[in-house]
């Protein structure tokens, strides 16, 4: 799976937020050794981004 550039181009939200969310999701997946990483040929960041863009995984910003 390639990085979902079409989804990124069409994204209307905050690019910084989605980038940080993808980074954190990728880190989570690496820590738990998610088997989906191997299925995606080790491309964990593109997998995390795809999960976010497809709303399989959601994120929220905590207000302090």
PDB file as gemmi writes it, atoms N, CA and C in Angstrom:
CRYST1    1.000    1.000    1.000  90.00  90.00  90.00 P 1                      
ATOM      1  N   UNK A   1       0.854  -1.179   0.000  1.00  0.00           N  
ATOM      2  CA  UNK A   1       0.000   0.000   0.000  1.00  0.00           C  
ATOM      3  C   UNK A   1       0.899   1.241   0.000  1.00  0.00           C  
ATOM      4  N   UNK A   2       0.610   2.120  -0.872  1.00  0.00           N  
ATOM      5  CA  UNK A   2       1.330   3.379  -0.926  1.00  0.00           C  
ATOM      6  C   UNK A   2       0.678   4.378   0.013  1.00  0.00           C  
ATOM      7  N   UNK A   3       1.400   5.436   0.322  1.00  0.00           N  
ATOM      8  CA  UNK A   3       0.833   6.481   1.160  1.00  0.00           C  
ATOM      9  C   UNK A   3      -0.374   7.079   0.435  1.00  0.00           C  
ATOM     10  N   UNK A   4      -1.486   7.252   1.134  1.00  0.00           N  
ATOM     11  CA  UNK A   4      -2.726   7.715   0.487  1.00  0.00           C  
ATOM     12  C   UNK A   4      -2.698   9.213   0.159  1.00  0.00           C  
ATOM     13  N   UNK A   5      -1.939   9.576  -0.874  1.00  0.00           N  
ATOM     14  CA  UNK A   5      -1.790  10.991  -1.222  1.00  0.00           C  
ATOM     15  C   UNK A   5      -3.090  11.641  -1.668  1.00  0.00           C  
ATOM     16  N   UNK A   6      -3.943  10.884  -2.373  1.00  0.00           N  
ATOM     17  CA  UNK A   6      -5.217  11.465  -2.807  1.00  0.00           C  
ATOM     18  C   UNK A   6      -6.048  11.894  -1.595  1.00  0.00           C  
ATOM     19  N   UNK A   7      -6.029  11.080  -0.549  1.00  0.00           N  
ATOM     20  CA  UNK A   7      -6.765  11.425   0.665  1.00  0.00           C  
ATOM     21  C   UNK A   7      -6.173  12.653   1.337  1.00  0.00           C  
ATOM     22  N   UNK A   8      -4.861  12.758   1.309  1.00  0.00           N  
ATOM     23  CA  UNK A   8      -4.193  13.903   1.921  1.00  0.00           C  
ATOM     24  C   UNK A   8      -4.514  15.187   1.165  1.00  0.00           C  
ATOM     25  N   UNK A   9      -4.535  15.121  -0.152  1.00  0.00           N  
ATOM     26  CA  UNK A   9      -4.851  16.290  -0.971  1.00  0.00           C  
ATOM     27  C   UNK A   9      -6.286  16.748  -0.726  1.00  0.00           C  
ATOM     28  N   UNK A  10      -7.201  15.803  -0.577  1.00  0.00           N  
ATOM     29  CA  UNK A  10      -8.609  16.134  -0.363  1.00  0.00           C  
ATOM     30  C   UNK A  10      -8.930  16.492   1.088  1.00  0.00           C  
ATOM     31  N   UNK A  11      -7.998  16.248   1.998  1.00  0.00           N  
ATOM     32  CA  UNK A  11      -8.240  16.468   3.417  1.00  0.00           C  
ATOM     33  C   UNK A  11      -8.453  17.956   3.689  1.00  0.00           C  
ATOM     34  N   UNK A  12      -9.528  18.284   4.396  1.00  0.00           N  
ATOM     35  CA  UNK A  12      -9.856  19.692   4.662  1.00  0.00           C  
ATOM     36  C   UNK A  12      -9.542  20.107   6.097  1.00  0.00           C  
ATOM     37  N   UNK A  13      -9.094  19.166   6.906  1.00  0.00           N  
ATOM     38  CA  UNK A  13      -8.778  19.480   8.295  1.00  0.00           C  
ATOM     39  C   UNK A  13      -7.371  20.036   8.440  1.00  0.00           C  
ATOM     40  N   UNK A  14      -6.895  20.025   9.650  1.00  0.00           N  
ATOM     41  CA  UNK A  14      -5.571  20.525   9.985  1.00  0.00           C  
ATOM     42  C   UNK A  14      -4.523  19.474   9.602  1.00  0.00           C  
ATOM     43  N   UNK A  15      -3.662  19.802   8.659  1.00  0.00           N  
ATOM     44  CA  UNK A  15      -2.651  18.867   8.171  1.00  0.00           C  
ATOM     45  C   UNK A  15      -1.679  18.488   9.281  1.00  0.00           C  
ATOM     46  N   UNK A  16      -1.315  19.439  10.116  1.00  0.00           N  
ATOM     47  CA  UNK A  16      -0.400  19.157  11.221  1.00  0.00           C  
ATOM     48  C   UNK A  16      -1.005  18.097  12.144  1.00  0.00           C  
ATOM     49  N   UNK A  17      -2.275  18.246  12.491  1.00  0.00           N  
ATOM     50  CA  UNK A  17      -2.932  17.305  13.397  1.00  0.00           C  
ATOM     51  C   UNK A  17      -2.972  15.898  12.815  1.00  0.00           C  
ATOM     52  N   UNK A  18      -3.329  15.764  11.552  1.00  0.00           N  
ATOM     53  CA  UNK A  18      -3.418  14.430  10.951  1.00  0.00           C  
ATOM     54  C   UNK A  18      -2.027  13.807  10.817  1.00  0.00           C  
ATOM     55  N   UNK A  19      -1.009  14.627  10.591  1.00  0.00           N  
ATOM     56  CA  UNK A  19       0.364  14.135  10.507  1.00  0.00           C  
ATOM     57  C   UNK A  19       0.821  13.600  11.854  1.00  0.00           C  
ATOM     58  N   UNK A  20       0.569  14.346  12.915  1.00  0.00           N  
ATOM     59  CA  UNK A  20       0.937  13.904  14.261  1.00  0.00           C  
ATOM     60  C   UNK A  20       0.150  12.654  14.640  1.00  0.00           C  
ATOM     61  N   UNK A  21      -1.131  12.612  14.287  1.00  0.00           N  
ATOM     62  CA  UNK A  21      -1.954  11.445  14.592  1.00  0.00           C  
ATOM     63  C   UNK A  21      -1.428  10.201  13.869  1.00  0.00           C  
ATOM     64  N   UNK A  22      -1.030  10.347  12.619  1.00  0.00           N  
ATOM     65  CA  UNK A  22      -0.484   9.211  11.864  1.00  0.00           C  
ATOM     66  C   UNK A  22       0.830   8.742  12.471  1.00  0.00           C  
ATOM     67  N   UNK A  23       1.657   9.683  12.890  1.00  0.00           N  
ATOM     68  CA  UNK A  23       2.925   9.348  13.523  1.00  0.00           C  
ATOM     69  C   UNK A  23       2.694   8.572  14.822  1.00  0.00           C  
ATOM     70  N   UNK A  24       1.788   9.044  15.637  1.00  0.00           N  
ATOM     71  CA  UNK A  24       1.497   8.369  16.915  1.00  0.00           C  
ATOM     72  C   UNK A  24       0.865   7.004  16.686  1.00  0.00           C  
ATOM     73  N   UNK A  25      -0.013   6.896  15.709  1.00  0.00           N  
ATOM     74  CA  UNK A  25      -0.635   5.612  15.409  1.00  0.00           C  
ATOM     75  C   UNK A  25       0.408   4.619  14.913  1.00  0.00           C  
ATOM     76  N   UNK A  26       1.321   5.079  14.079  1.00  0.00           N  
ATOM     77  CA  UNK A  26       2.392   4.210  13.593  1.00  0.00           C  
ATOM     78  C   UNK A  26       3.241   3.711  14.758  1.00  0.00           C  
ATOM     79  N   UNK A  27       3.547   4.584  15.689  1.00  0.00           N  
ATOM     80  CA  UNK A  27       4.317   4.210  16.867  1.00  0.00           C  
ATOM     81  C   UNK A  27       3.575   3.153  17.685  1.00  0.00           C  
ATOM     82  N   UNK A  28       2.263   3.362  17.884  1.00  0.00           N  
ATOM     83  CA  UNK A  28       1.457   2.378  18.622  1.00  0.00           C  
ATOM     84  C   UNK A  28       1.508   1.015  17.943  1.00  0.00           C  
ATOM     85  N   UNK A  29       1.354   1.007  16.643  1.00  0.00           N  
ATOM     86  CA  UNK A  29       1.338  -0.250  15.900  1.00  0.00           C  
ATOM     87  C   UNK A  29       2.674  -0.978  15.992  1.00  0.00           C  
ATOM     88  N   UNK A  30       3.760  -0.223  15.958  1.00  0.00           N  
ATOM     89  CA  UNK A  30       5.086  -0.827  16.093  1.00  0.00           C  
ATOM     90  C   UNK A  30       5.287  -1.413  17.483  1.00  0.00           C  
ATOM     91  N   UNK A  31       4.822  -0.706  18.498  1.00  0.00           N  
ATOM     92  CA  UNK A  31       4.992  -1.166  19.885  1.00  0.00           C  
ATOM     93  C   UNK A  31       4.269  -2.484  20.145  1.00  0.00           C  
ATOM     94  N   UNK A  32       3.089  -2.656  19.578  1.00  0.00           N  
ATOM     95  CA  UNK A  32       2.321  -3.892  19.816  1.00  0.00           C  
ATOM     96  C   UNK A  32       2.579  -4.946  18.739  1.00  0.00           C  
ATOM     97  N   UNK A  33       3.476  -4.622  17.810  1.00  0.00           N  
ATOM     98  CA  UNK A  33       3.823  -5.541  16.711  1.00  0.00           C  
ATOM     99  C   UNK A  33       2.572  -6.009  15.966  1.00  0.00           C  
ATOM    100  N   UNK A  34       1.805  -5.047  15.511  1.00  0.00           N  
ATOM    101  CA  UNK A  34       0.560  -5.316  14.782  1.00  0.00           C  
ATOM    102  C   UNK A  34       0.862  -6.145  13.532  1.00  0.00           C  
ATOM    103  N   UNK A  35       0.164  -7.280  13.359  1.00  0.00           N  
ATOM    104  CA  UNK A  35       0.421  -8.122  12.179  1.00  0.00           C  
ATOM    105  C   UNK A  35       0.080  -7.445  10.853  1.00  0.00           C  
ATOM    106  N   UNK A  36      -0.728  -6.400  10.883  1.00  0.00           N  
ATOM    107  CA  UNK A  36      -1.061  -5.682   9.650  1.00  0.00           C  
ATOM    108  C   UNK A  36       0.164  -5.013   9.039  1.00  0.00           C  
ATOM    109  N   UNK A  37       1.186  -4.774   9.846  1.00  0.00           N  
ATOM    110  CA  UNK A  37       2.411  -4.143   9.338  1.00  0.00           C  
ATOM    111  C   UNK A  37       3.074  -5.052   8.314  1.00  0.00           C  
ATOM    112  N   UNK A  38       3.191  -6.333   8.620  1.00  0.00           N  
ATOM    113  CA  UNK A  38       3.799  -7.269   7.671  1.00  0.00           C  
ATOM    114  C   UNK A  38       2.966  -7.401   6.405  1.00  0.00           C  
ATOM    115  N   UNK A  39       1.648  -7.385   6.568  1.00  0.00           N  
ATOM    116  CA  UNK A  39       0.762  -7.471   5.407  1.00  0.00           C  
ATOM    117  C   UNK A  39       0.916  -6.254   4.502  1.00  0.00           C  
ATOM    118  N   UNK A  40       1.374  -5.150   5.080  1.00  0.00           N  
ATOM    119  CA  UNK A  40       1.563  -3.905   4.338  1.00  0.00           C  
ATOM    120  C   UNK A  40       3.039  -3.699   3.983  1.00  0.00           C  
ATOM    121  N   UNK A  41       3.795  -4.784   3.952  1.00  0.00           N  
ATOM    122  CA  UNK A  41       5.213  -4.771   3.573  1.00  0.00           C  
ATOM    123  C   UNK A  41       6.044  -3.844   4.446  1.00  0.00           C  
ATOM    124  N   UNK A  42       5.680  -3.696   5.705  1.00  0.00           N  
ATOM    125  CA  UNK A  42       6.449  -2.888   6.640  1.00  0.00           C  
ATOM    126  C   UNK A  42       6.220  -1.393   6.541  1.00  0.00           C  
ATOM    127  N   UNK A  43       5.293  -0.969   5.720  1.00  0.00           N  
ATOM    128  CA  UNK A  43       5.027   0.467   5.524  1.00  0.00           C  
ATOM    129  C   UNK A  43       4.023   0.930   6.572  1.00  0.00           C  
ATOM    130  N   UNK A  44       4.530   1.128   7.768  1.00  0.00           N  
ATOM    131  CA  UNK A  44       3.661   1.392   8.908  1.00  0.00           C  
ATOM    132  C   UNK A  44       3.037   2.785   8.870  1.00  0.00           C  
ATOM    133  N   UNK A  45       3.740   3.773   8.383  1.00  0.00           N  
ATOM    134  CA  UNK A  45       3.189   5.134   8.347  1.00  0.00           C  
ATOM    135  C   UNK A  45       2.042   5.222   7.340  1.00  0.00           C  
ATOM    136  N   UNK A  46       2.215   4.610   6.178  1.00  0.00           N  
ATOM    137  CA  UNK A  46       1.127   4.638   5.197  1.00  0.00           C  
ATOM    138  C   UNK A  46      -0.080   3.865   5.704  1.00  0.00           C  
ATOM    139  N   UNK A  47       0.146   2.778   6.436  1.00  0.00           N  
ATOM    140  CA  UNK A  47      -0.944   2.016   7.024  1.00  0.00           C  
ATOM    141  C   UNK A  47      -1.678   2.845   8.072  1.00  0.00           C  
ATOM    142  N   UNK A  48      -0.932   3.531   8.916  1.00  0.00           N  
ATOM    143  CA  UNK A  48      -1.540   4.384   9.941  1.00  0.00           C  
ATOM    144  C   UNK A  48      -2.344   5.510   9.301  1.00  0.00           C  
ATOM    145  N   UNK A  49      -1.800   6.125   8.261  1.00  0.00           N  
ATOM    146  CA  UNK A  49      -2.515   7.209   7.574  1.00  0.00           C  
ATOM    147  C   UNK A  49      -3.795   6.688   6.941  1.00  0.00           C  
ATOM    148  N   UNK A  50      -3.722   5.519   6.320  1.00  0.00           N  
ATOM    149  CA  UNK A  50      -4.914   4.940   5.694  1.00  0.00           C  
ATOM    150  C   UNK A  50      -5.986   4.655   6.736  1.00  0.00           C  
ATOM    151  N   UNK A  51      -5.589   4.163   7.904  1.00  0.00           N  
ATOM    152  CA  UNK A  51      -6.547   3.912   8.980  1.00  0.00           C  
ATOM    153  C   UNK A  51      -7.220   5.201   9.427  1.00  0.00           C  
ATOM    154  N   UNK A  52      -6.473   6.280   9.491  1.00  0.00           N  
ATOM    155  CA  UNK A  52      -7.044   7.567   9.899  1.00  0.00           C  
ATOM    156  C   UNK A  52      -7.985   8.119   8.832  1.00  0.00           C  
ATOM    157  N   UNK A  53      -7.573   8.072   7.572  1.00  0.00           N  
ATOM    158  CA  UNK A  53      -8.396   8.621   6.499  1.00  0.00           C  
ATOM    159  C   UNK A  53      -9.676   7.811   6.279  1.00  0.00           C  
ATOM    160  N   UNK A  54      -9.634   6.513   6.574  1.00  0.00           N  
ATOM    161  CA  UNK A  54     -10.822   5.680   6.405  1.00  0.00           C  
ATOM    162  C   UNK A  54     -11.683   5.625   7.675  1.00  0.00           C  
ATOM    163  N   UNK A  55     -11.273   6.366   8.679  1.00  0.00           N  
ATOM    164  CA  UNK A  55     -11.965   6.417   9.977  1.00  0.00           C  
ATOM    165  C   UNK A  55     -12.007   5.072  10.693  1.00  0.00           C  
ATOM    166  N   UNK A  56     -11.090   4.178  10.353  1.00  0.00           N  
ATOM    167  CA  UNK A  56     -10.944   2.937  11.100  1.00  0.00           C  
ATOM    168  C   UNK A  56     -10.399   3.249  12.488  1.00  0.00           C  
ATOM    169  N   UNK A  57      -9.569   4.281  12.548  1.00  0.00           N  
ATOM    170  CA  UNK A  57      -9.016   4.785  13.801  1.00  0.00           C  
ATOM    171  C   UNK A  57      -9.298   6.279  13.838  1.00  0.00           C  
ATOM    172  N   UNK A  58      -9.704   6.778  14.971  1.00  0.00           N  
ATOM    173  CA  UNK A  58      -9.966   8.215  15.117  1.00  0.00           C  
ATOM    174  C   UNK A  58      -8.988   8.801  16.126  1.00  0.00           C  
ATOM    175  N   UNK A  59      -8.879  10.097  16.093  1.00  0.00           N  
ATOM    176  CA  UNK A  59      -8.031  10.789  17.056  1.00  0.00           C  
ATOM    177  C   UNK A  59      -8.790  11.996  17.583  1.00  0.00           C  
ATOM    178  N   UNK A  60      -8.334  12.469  18.725  1.00  0.00           N  
ATOM    179  CA  UNK A  60      -8.935  13.680  19.293  1.00  0.00           C  
ATOM    180  C   UNK A  60      -7.827  14.497  19.943  1.00  0.00           C  
ATOM    181  N   UNK A  61      -8.040  15.778  19.977  1.00  0.00           N  
ATOM    182  CA  UNK A  61      -7.104  16.709  20.599  1.00  0.00           C  
ATOM    183  C   UNK A  61      -7.631  17.038  21.996  1.00  0.00           C  
ATOM    184  N   UNK A  62      -6.829  16.758  22.978  1.00  0.00           N  
ATOM    185  CA  UNK A  62      -7.226  17.062  24.343  1.00  0.00           C  
ATOM    186  C   UNK A  62      -6.922  18.516  24.653  1.00  0.00           C  
ATOM    187  N   UNK A  63      -7.916  19.210  25.178  1.00  0.00           N  
ATOM    188  CA  UNK A  63      -7.741  20.602  25.570  1.00  0.00           C  
ATOM    189  C   UNK A  63      -7.231  20.654  26.998  1.00  0.00           C  
ATOM    190  N   UNK A  64      -6.271  21.509  27.253  1.00  0.00           N  
ATOM    191  CA  UNK A  64      -5.716  21.618  28.619  1.00  0.00           C  
ATOM    192  C   UNK A  64      -6.278  22.801  29.334  1.00  0.00           C  
TER     193      UNK A  64                                                      
END                                                                             
